[in-house]
Amino acid sequence: MRGRVRALQSNNASQEESMPVHRGKDSDGPYYQWGDSGRKYHYEAGKKQSREAAKRKATKQGQAARASGYKG
């Protein structure tokens, strides 16, 4: 059973890594975004916690999309 749990955790980690979360900057400031058309999660420049929270939100958006059937 433990091997199966590790395999599932490993599979989830590889899916997270393959999700197209990227950083960008627009007139409102720096942001993370999942994909090309996902919501932009802005963060405060120079604030590590703010940046990490924005990245987590963008990653969760990708996870939700995949859970809903997105295959891209």
C-alpha atoms as an extended CHARMM CRD file, in Angstrom:
* protein
*
        72  EXT
         1         1  MET       CA              0.0000000000        0.0000000000        0.0000000000  PROA      1               0.0000000000
         2         2  ARG       CA              2.7960000000        2.4410000000        0.8370000000  PROA      2               0.0000000000
         3         3  GLY       CA              4.3430000000        1.9360000000       -2.5980000000  PROA      3               0.0000000000
         4         4  ARG       CA              1.0570000000        2.8130000000       -4.2380000000  PROA      4               0.0000000000
         5         5  VAL       CA              0.7330000000        6.0090000000       -2.1690000000  PROA      5               0.0000000000
         6         6  ARG       CA              4.2830000000        7.0140000000       -3.1370000000  PROA      6               0.0000000000
         7         7  ALA       CA              3.5150000000        6.3340000000       -6.7990000000  PROA      7               0.0000000000
         8         8  LEU       CA              0.3930000000        8.5030000000       -6.6130000000  PROA      8               0.0000000000
         9         9  GLN       CA              2.3090000000       11.2820000000       -4.8520000000  PROA      9               0.0000000000
        10        10  SER       CA              5.0620000000       11.0550000000       -7.4570000000  PROA      10              0.0000000000
        11        11  ASN       CA              2.5110000000       11.2210000000      -10.2760000000  PROA      11              0.0000000000
        12        12  ASN       CA              0.8550000000       14.2860000000       -8.7380000000  PROA      12              0.0000000000
        13        13  ALA       CA              4.2300000000       15.9950000000       -8.3480000000  PROA      13              0.0000000000
        14        14  SER       CA              5.1070000000       15.3870000000      -11.9950000000  PROA      14              0.0000000000
        15        15  GLN       CA              1.7310000000       16.8000000000      -13.0890000000  PROA      15              0.0000000000
        16        16  GLU       CA              2.3270000000       19.9310000000      -11.0140000000  PROA      16              0.0000000000
        17        17  GLU       CA              5.7420000000       20.4000000000      -12.5870000000  PROA      17              0.0000000000
        18        18  SER       CA              4.3590000000       20.0450000000      -16.1060000000  PROA      18              0.0000000000
        19        19  MET       CA              1.6620000000       22.6600000000      -15.5830000000  PROA      19              0.0000000000
        20        20  PRO       CA              2.4260000000       25.8120000000      -17.5120000000  PROA      20              0.0000000000
        21        21  VAL       CA              2.6880000000       28.2720000000      -14.5970000000  PROA      21              0.0000000000
        22        22  HSD       CA              4.7630000000       31.2580000000      -15.5830000000  PROA      22              0.0000000000
        23        23  ARG       CA              5.7100000000       34.6870000000      -14.2900000000  PROA      23              0.0000000000
        24        24  GLY       CA              4.9980000000       37.9020000000      -16.0850000000  PROA      24              0.0000000000
        25        25  LYS       CA              4.6140000000       41.6030000000      -15.5800000000  PROA      25              0.0000000000
        26        26  ASP       CA              1.9600000000       44.0120000000      -16.7990000000  PROA      26              0.0000000000
        27        27  SER       CA              0.8080000000       47.5230000000      -15.9510000000  PROA      27              0.0000000000
        28        28  ASP       CA             -0.5320000000       46.2440000000      -12.5980000000  PROA      28              0.0000000000
        29        29  GLY       CA              2.8150000000       44.6770000000      -11.6380000000  PROA      29              0.0000000000
        30        30  PRO       CA              4.3380000000       41.1970000000      -11.4830000000  PROA      30              0.0000000000
        31        31  TYR       CA              2.1420000000       38.1120000000      -11.5630000000  PROA      31              0.0000000000
        32        32  TYR       CA              1.9610000000       34.3380000000      -11.9470000000  PROA      32              0.0000000000
        33        33  GLN       CA             -0.3970000000       32.8190000000      -14.4870000000  PROA      33              0.0000000000
        34        34  TRP       CA             -1.4010000000       29.2910000000      -15.4070000000  PROA      34              0.0000000000
        35        35  GLY       CA             -1.3820000000       28.8650000000      -19.1590000000  PROA      35              0.0000000000
        36        36  ASP       CA             -1.8800000000       31.6980000000      -21.5980000000  PROA      36              0.0000000000
        37        37  SER       CA             -5.4250000000       32.6000000000      -20.6740000000  PROA      37              0.0000000000
        38        38  GLY       CA             -5.6280000000       31.8300000000      -16.9640000000  PROA      38              0.0000000000
        39        39  ARG       CA             -6.2060000000       34.4520000000      -14.3240000000  PROA      39              0.0000000000
        40        40  LYS       CA             -3.2080000000       36.6010000000      -13.3940000000  PROA      40              0.0000000000
        41        41  TYR       CA             -2.3050000000       36.3430000000       -9.7120000000  PROA      41              0.0000000000
        42        42  HSD       CA             -0.4550000000       39.5500000000       -8.9160000000  PROA      42              0.0000000000
        43        43  TYR       CA              2.0220000000       39.8050000000       -6.0800000000  PROA      43              0.0000000000
        44        44  GLU       CA              4.0070000000       42.5060000000       -4.3760000000  PROA      44              0.0000000000
        45        45  ALA       CA              7.4800000000       42.7780000000       -5.9070000000  PROA      45              0.0000000000
        46        46  GLY       CA             10.2600000000       41.9270000000       -3.4660000000  PROA      46              0.0000000000
        47        47  LYS       CA              7.9330000000       40.0710000000       -1.0810000000  PROA      47              0.0000000000
        48        48  LYS       CA              8.7140000000       36.3640000000       -1.0640000000  PROA      48              0.0000000000
        49        49  GLN       CA              5.5160000000       35.3510000000        0.7520000000  PROA      49              0.0000000000
        50        50  SER       CA              3.3580000000       37.3310000000       -1.6580000000  PROA      50              0.0000000000
        51        51  ARG       CA              5.1400000000       35.7930000000       -4.6690000000  PROA      51              0.0000000000
        52        52  GLU       CA              4.8260000000       32.2600000000       -3.3020000000  PROA      52              0.0000000000
        53        53  ALA       CA              1.1170000000       32.7450000000       -2.5430000000  PROA      53              0.0000000000
        54        54  ALA       CA              0.4830000000       33.9530000000       -6.1030000000  PROA      54              0.0000000000
        55        55  LYS       CA              2.3510000000       30.9510000000       -7.5080000000  PROA      55              0.0000000000
        56        56  ARG       CA              0.3440000000       28.5530000000       -5.3090000000  PROA      56              0.0000000000
        57        57  LYS       CA             -2.9140000000       30.0880000000       -6.5480000000  PROA      57              0.0000000000
        58        58  ALA       CA             -1.8840000000       29.7680000000      -10.1890000000  PROA      58              0.0000000000
        59        59  THR       CA             -0.8170000000       26.1630000000       -9.5960000000  PROA      59              0.0000000000
        60        60  LYS       CA             -4.1490000000       25.3680000000       -7.9190000000  PROA      60              0.0000000000
        61        61  GLN       CA             -5.9620000000       26.8130000000      -10.9240000000  PROA      61              0.0000000000
        62        62  GLY       CA             -4.0760000000       24.3570000000      -13.1320000000  PROA      62              0.0000000000
        63        63  GLN       CA             -4.8770000000       21.4820000000      -10.8100000000  PROA      63              0.0000000000
        64        64  ALA       CA             -8.5640000000       22.3860000000      -10.9240000000  PROA      64              0.0000000000
        65        65  ALA       CA             -8.4810000000       22.5640000000      -14.7230000000  PROA      65              0.0000000000
        66        66  ARG       CA             -6.9030000000       19.1180000000      -14.9440000000  PROA      66              0.0000000000
        67        67  ALA       CA             -9.3820000000       17.7140000000      -12.4260000000  PROA      67              0.0000000000
        68        68  SER       CA            -12.1680000000       19.0460000000      -14.6550000000  PROA      68              0.0000000000
        69        69  GLY       CA            -10.7890000000       17.1690000000      -17.6280000000  PROA      69              0.0000000000
        70        70  TYR       CA             -8.2780000000       19.5450000000      -19.2200000000  PROA      70              0.0000000000
        71        71  LYS       CA             -5.6920000000       17.4730000000      -21.1050000000  PROA      71              0.0000000000
        72        72  GLY       CA             -3.5510000000       20.1180000000      -22.8550000000  PROA      72              0.0000000000
